[in-house]
Amino acid sequence: SIEGFLKALRQEEGKAKSVAERYNPYLLQGPWILREDLKSYLKILGLIVARLTERSSWSREDVKKLIKEEGIKLKLSMEALDELARPRFLNDLRRLGLLLADDPIGPWKEADGVVSELCNVASMLDKIDEGYTSGAVALKLSLSLTNTPCTNILREIKFNRTRRFEEVIDKLTRLSQVGEERIKELLKLEEEMLSMAEEVISKTPRSFLPIELWDEAEEADIVLASGKSLLLAGAPAVGKTRYARRLAMEFTGCEPVMVTGRGDLSYDHLVYSYELVEGSSNLILGKLSLSILASWVRLFNGRPPKWMFIDELNRFNVELVLGELFTALDLEHRLGHNVLPGTLLKRVLRNRDLITMIAEEAGDESFNVGHQDVENVLQCLLKVFQGAPLPLSWRILATINLVDRSHLFRLGFALLRRFPILLYPSILGDFEVTFNPPKEVEERTIKLLNRLASEFMDQAVKELGLDSKATRYDRVVNMAKRLKDIKNEVLRDYEEALKTIASITIRLIDAGVEIGAGLLVDTCKLALIAKLVDFDEARIADLAVSSILLPQVGSLVPTIKAEVILMGNSARLQKVNEIMKIIKDWLGNKSRSANYAEVLKLELPLTA
């Protein structure tokens, strides 16, 4: 029997401490009773996940009632509904952390925080394809975040392939005394279920997908998931624009609102302005406003936001045009700063043409938006925020050409803090890090490391954990694990990277570069996100140095040039050149940081 099979695998039950561990000696029993319709099973699993996580408590009878309600919606047979109400499906729910073993009528406990977050994350997806995605995420996360005899076996079969399928079957047959054909059929069903879940997950926008389930992550993904907007810098015609649009599609599932930089672009053009028409003022919404309002409409309807893309950022006075947004772009201030005032939203509500524009911007092939949808969201924004702030999940992507690098080094500190620079590779090839971290560090570096490990890391955890009071779909980043647990893993596994970052920071400060606490908090955010996707330590060190620390050196370029002209020499220039050499020694000549240093040197005087 299946029960005998499960009992044989329950070898480590006595060591289990949490609900998740106690009820994870197997994957799922449910597919056995719906073997002809795994898709329906995955859907109903997701729908029940979503419904249960909206309650503060539940009982077995509540679950059975929900099963019947959702099963009827999916047009399941009465026989299937009867089977789902039996203990097997309840065990599946229990395995996903939705019911407690000792307290079935209560919510999850603090001790099972990972399970709690798992279910919260899965429940965010319940409006996408009738719970299909929610079920896939719950299933895949439950396998990814647990370590039990059966999940290990399934990982070997599905992912690692360390043992042949026949060897696994032979071992299970001997352990469980269950027929070989029965075990083979059971495992094949589970493997088919996982394959189905992976296919669903591959189509889910990254803004909604738990970060632990990303197939892979690049440097740009790490920056965007950390809550930052992104400035792509590279040579002309190497694919920056195409890459930026691809990033937006991967994260949100829809094209971004696009703006091309030009000399006459102003804040009014981007946000809103008024024009006189027959003696009265006519409100005109800029593309930034359309992006923000369309994002809120999508988020309130369980869809990812509508990002903004600015091509050729260097073609206009970005400090003047975007300066008023800088504070609003900070995560800790984002929901407390209305970019669009309440008076503006009230005028939009009275203008059918503007309502239509927002609806068209918010919709896509799978999401039709009506006037009432937009009006409901605007009313809710007025009630909750008295205006429209930037959503936590909203980002700006921008590009700049290195041919115009003189403009790159005129970008101010305020902009560079909100837009980390990411060098885009040339046609000659990608970047490569050769990591040789410093073997010894001075006392000041140790003190800075201690602050990175404590106050800066704690602030990063706080900001990444923000969520919106308006809708549960608006988060900085979607994750199943708890950040306070990840913090300890970062300090342990990225020790050499943090040491390298701290050492370079001290040297930059000595050269006169202003490195504030905010930049170091941003560095900690990158490290936390990187750890969630098991990002390579050498690459995270290179990313932090090249995108957050080195761009601040640009502020010294005018001062160094003036010193060389007036005095014939510059002590700052000598220190900067020494830092560039150290970066190449520690991160390699082909790293992003080394390439950025070479670009920077072209703007510096040759005389030291």
Secondary structure, 3 states (H helix, E strand, C coil): CHHHHHHHHCCCHHHCCCHHHHCCCCCCCHHHCCCCCHHHHHHHHHHHHHHHCCCCCCCHHHHHHHHHHHHHHCCCCHHHHHHHCCHHHHHHHHHCCCCCCCCCCCCCCHHHHHHHHHHHHHHCCCCCHHHHHHHHHHHHHHHHCCCCHHHHHHHHHHHHCCCCHHHHHHHHHHHHCCCHHHHHHHHHHHHHHHHHHHHHHHCCCCCCCCHHHCCCCCHHHHHHHCCCCEEEEECCCCCHHHHHHHHHHHHHCCCCEEEECCCCCCHHHHCEEEEEECCEEEEEECHHHHHHHHHHHHHHCCCCCCCEEEECHHHCCHHHHHHHHHHHHCHHHHCCCEEEEHHHHHHHHCCHHHHHHHHHHHCECCECCCHHHHHHHHHHHHHHCCEEECCCCCCEEEEEEHHHHHHHCCCCHHHHHHCCEEECCECCECCCCCCCCCCCCCHHHHHHHHHHHHHHHHHHHHHHCCECCCCCCCECCCCCCCHHHHHHHHHHHCHHHHHHHHHHHHHHHHCCCCCCHHHHHHHHHHHHHHHHCCCCHHHHHHHHHHHHHHHHHHHHHHHHHHHHHHHCCCHHHHHHHHHHHHHHHHHCCCCHHHHHHHHHHCCCCCCC
